[in-house]
């Protein structure tokens, strides 16, 4: 009986002394779980309330870059506990995507150039002549390139003219350029606009006054200065079309989508593409790596998953998965991906039960590595 009591006391002592390290282990596990960021994914279109939150009174952005700078504040407000690895795909409206003036040069046509193009009298005498010259002089012009062209023009008599042209939609367009007095007449304190929407509204009226005899379908390209903040001003081009009653900028809004990722500190525009492997992808990997990893490759092609049971003949290690994804991305999914492109590869696995895993990769030095 005494022995039984001693044994019982020893057993109780073991129980009570063993509880302390178990509590410590539980605390460590809880702390580790608490430290892990909450990872989420979202996909949504901005509402009127979202635009209002971002102080966008017109329900759109002036450019995708402006949206990229603004939307992270909204995401922080919508998903305050989400952390590193979270992704949000956001759709929004951009007002008739702005075209910035790129190269802007002043050029005067020389006597030799008139002769070279067959203008034997040393002047132009039709609107098509200047376009012909520009196509010859600037064969590799890009959208937004502008030329302030000075030339001799004959219309009963010869005079020197200066006209600005801008390259838009694959062709040179005669452009209207604004003087400081024009901005003043439109109520601006400085020779620029502070909002693209305001610019379009005022320029529609300006063109109506400048071209009272315009006909339906006439178009005008207007180069104007836009203040973008931080003491910076850029030149932009807006194409206006006359509908018979008013000048308007066609294609008022364009729906645009950007993806944002959380880097552990803040949201930022992110180029990550999520790719889910299908049966054809497993077959492709099986064929490509059959000679290198006989059993694992056969298993992947046969079962359309990666075996993740360590020690099993069909086991796929982390390094093997990276190798397989490199082949899949380079040869099938994204052969022309640029440096810095990110992919999250989602794939089926078997580890005793069916499931999925994902592998985050980024292209660096022409190779896909873990991100």
Secondary structure, DSSP 8 states (H G I E B T S, - for coil): -HHHHHHHHHHHHHHHHHHHHHHHHHHHHHHHHHHS-B--EEEEE--HHHHHHTT-TTSSBS-HHHHHHHHHHHHHHH-TTB-TT-EEEEEEEEES--EE---EEEEE--HHHHHHTT-TTSSB-SHHHHHHHHHHH-TT--TT-EEEEEEEEESSSEEEEEEEEEEETTEEEEEEE--HHHHHHTT-SSSSBS-HHHHHHHHHHHHHHH-TT--TT-EEEEEEEEEEETTEEEEEEEEEEE-SS-EE-SS-EEEEEEEEEE-SS-EEE---EEEE--HHHHHHHHHHHTTTSHHHHHHHHHHSSEE--TTSTTB--HHHHHHHHHHHIIIII-TT--TT-EEEEEEEEESSSEEEEEEEEEEETTEEEE-
